[in-house]
Amino acid sequence: MDIINMDRSSRDGKKIFAEVKSSGPKLVPFAISMCLYFGLWLPVSSPSWFSALLKCLPALCLALFVLARGFSAGRNRPYSRKILVGLLLSFVGDIFLNWADQGFFDHGVLSFGLAHVCYTLALGIRPLVPWLALPLLLASGGTLALLWPCLPSTAAGPLAVYSAVLALMSWRAVARWWRPPPGGARGSPSAALGAVLFIVSDIMLARDRFCSPLPHGRLAVMSTYYLAQMLIAISVLDQADPDSLWKQN
């Protein structure tokens, strides 16, 4: 069994690499926008519309990538449409979080929560694989419990709801990869890995913002966040089923 799982992991790793390589030219704007963000590295203490543009530009480039690659003939357009809306909501969330210290943190959390709802709708509800939900819920709930004493009372409730939505999305992504749905639809290793990276990124963000600053915290948070979004975006390349997965399942 271990040999089978190792072989599958190797194949999935090669598949993700092949997807990124084949889509390389259309991912160039995303790569350039990331280089601009990390290269200019504007201070978060002085937010501006220019810094907001730099922060949210990678999500917009990924949305354009989905428009270019996710709606081609033979691909699952309902899946791509929901991923596209999720990326656009993430774009809005990045703008709000640029002014998080000016009272827009909850707005950003709401935007990203809605983005995860869109991703969940794209991924579908079957197959359930309920046991896979347990480790993700434990990771999300356990981290929230550890962070709880640090959280301001106004942020605790929204973050608890957001954590549950993120865990739900991650469960559906991993379950869909673990056991692809029937009817020709495909599970995507890139979506599964992207969902898990989203959890890692948000854990670091919460720890860095509310508890104690992490060494190179902003770099760690933003690099894992952009990578997670890219992996979720390229999952549209896996979809060949023309029917809506949510309705089908």
N, C-alpha and C positions, 0 to 999 in steps of 0.2 A: 504493500500500500504506500509506504514511504517513497519507494522508487517511482510509483505512478504519480504521486503528488509532486515530487521533484521534477519529473519530466514535464508535467503540466505547467509548473511554475516557470520552467525554462522556456517552454513554448510561448507562454503568455508574455514573458519578458521580451522575447524576440519579436512578438507581435506588436507590442507597444512601440518598440524601437522602429520597426518597419513602418508603422502608421505615421510616426513623427517624421521619418526620413522621406516617405512618399509625399507628405504634405509640406515638406520643408519650405518651398517657395511661398506658399500661402501663409506660413507661420512667420515669415520674415518681419512683417509689420509688428507682430506681437513681440518678437525678440528685440526689435529696435526700441519699441516703447518701454520694455523692461530695462534695457541698457540706459535709456534716458532717465528713468526713475532712479535707478541705483547709481548712475554716474553723476547726476546733478545733486542727488541726496539733499533736497531742501529741508531745512529744519521744520519739525512738526510744531514748534512753538510759535511759528509765524505763518499760519495758514493763509492761502490766497487762492484765487481762482486758477492761477497758473499751477500751483502745487496740487490742486484738486484735479486739474486736467492730466498732469503727469501720473497721478496715482490711479485714476480710473481709465486711462487710455489703453492699458493692456486688456482689460475686460471688453472694451469696445472693439479692439482688434480681433479678439476671439469671437465676438458676436458676428463680425464681418466674415470671419473664417467659416463659421457655421452657415451663414447665408450662402457662401460660395460653394461649400462642399457638402453640406447636409441636406440640400434640397435638389440634388442632382437625380437623374432618372434611376429608379430602382431602390432609392433609399427611403427610409421610414420618415416621411415628412412630419407626421404628428410628433414623433420623438424629437426631431430636430427643432420643431417649432417651440416645444416646451423648454428645451435646453437654451434656445435663443432668448426666450423671455426671461429665463433665469439669469442669463448673463447680463441682460439689460437691467434687471433689478439689482444685480451686483454692481453694475456701473453706477446706479443711483446710490447704492449703499456706500460705495467708496467716496462719493462726493460728500455724503453726510458725515462719514467718519473722519474726513479731512478736518471738519470742525467739531470733532467729538468733545473737545474741552470747552467748546462754546455752547454746549447744550443740545447737540444733535446726535449724541451717542445712541440714544434709544431709537431715533429715526433710522440710523444705520442698521441697528439690530433688527428692526422690523423689516427693512428692505432685504436683508440677507435671509431672514426667516422665510419671507415670501419666495425668494430665489430657491431655497431648498424645497419648498412645497412644489414648485415647478419641476425641479429635478426629480422629486419623488413621483409626481404624476407621469413624467416621461418614463421612469424605470418600471412602473407598474407594481401591482400588489402580489403577483404570482410569478413563480412558485414562492410560497411563504418561507420555507426553511426557518421555522421559528427559533431553533436553537442558536442560529447565528445572531439573533437580536440580543441575546443575553450578554455576551462580552462587550458589545458596543454600548449597551445601556449601562452596564457596570462601569465601563470606562468613563462614559459621559457623566453618569450620576455620581460616581466616586470623586471625579475631579471637581464637580460642582460642590460636593459636600466639603472638600478640602478648601475650596476657595470661599465658601459661604461666609466665614468670619470676616473676610476682607471686603466683601461686597457691600456697597452702600445700599440702604433699604430700598431706594428708588430703582436700583438696577437689578436687585435679586430676582424679582418676579419675572421681568422680561427675559433675563438670561436663563432662568429655569425653563421657560417655555421654548426659548431658542435652542437650548441644549437638547430638549426632547425632539424637536423637529429635525435637528442635525443628525441625531442618532437614528431617527426613522429613515432619513434619506440614505445614510450610510448603510443601514441594514439592507435596504432595497437594492442598493448598488452591489454590495457584496453577495447577497443572495442570488441576484440575477446572474452574476458571474459564476458563482458556485454551481448553480443548477439552472442553465438557460431555460427560458420558458418554452412551451411547446408551440408548434405551428410555424417553425422556421425562424422565429425571432432569435436574436443572439445576445448572449451575455458579453459584457465588455470588461476586460481586465483593466483598461485605462480608467473607466468610470469608477470601478471598485477601489483602485489605488488612489484616485483623486479624492474620493469621499473620505477615505481614511486620513489622507493628508490634510483635508479640511479640518478634521477633528484635532489633529496635532497642531495646526496653525492657530486655531481658536483657543486651544488650551494655553498655548504660549502667550497669546494676546491677552487673555484674561489674567494670567499670572503676572505678566509684565505691567499691565495697567493698574490692577487693583491690589496686588500683594507686594511684591518686591521686583525691582527692575532686573531683567535677565541680561547677562552679558551678550551684547550684540542682539538684543531682543527684537528690535525693529527689523534688522536684516533677516533674522530667522523667521519671523512672522510673515513678512512680505514675500520672501522667496518661496516658502512652502505654500502660501496662499496662491501665488501666481502659478506655481506648478500644478496645484490641485485644480485650478480653473482650466488650465490647458488640457489636462488629462480628461476632465469631464467633457470639454469641447470636442476633442478628437474622438470621443466615443461615438459621435454621429457617423463616423466612417464605418463602424461595425454594423450599422443597422440596414438590413436589406428587406425587412418585412414591411409591406406597404400599408398594413392596417394599424390602427391605434392599439398599442399594447394594453393600455388601461381597459379599453372596451373588450379587447379580445380575451383578457384574462379575468 
